[in-house]
Amino acid sequence: MSNHSEETKSKDFTQNWVNSSRFLFYLQIFSVVAFLVGGSVRLYQHRYKGKPDIEIQSSSKYTPEYK
């Protein structure tokens, strides 16, 4: 019975600090990478697509042209 208790204790997340700290480390690395990839994707989706080609009224230019 004691052997079973020790085996269960070694597999328990709260009792084995080596496994739990390893898990938390990898969870932290995964979270940071996921945050960076997600932020990069959002920035790429909302990137500057260049100067739009719009029609400017000739009367509102720096040197206006009137008809």
Secondary structure, DSSP 4 states (H G I P E B T S, - for coil): -HHHHHHHHHH-TTT-HHHHHHHHHHHHHHHHHHHHHHHHHHHHHT--------PPPGGGSSS----
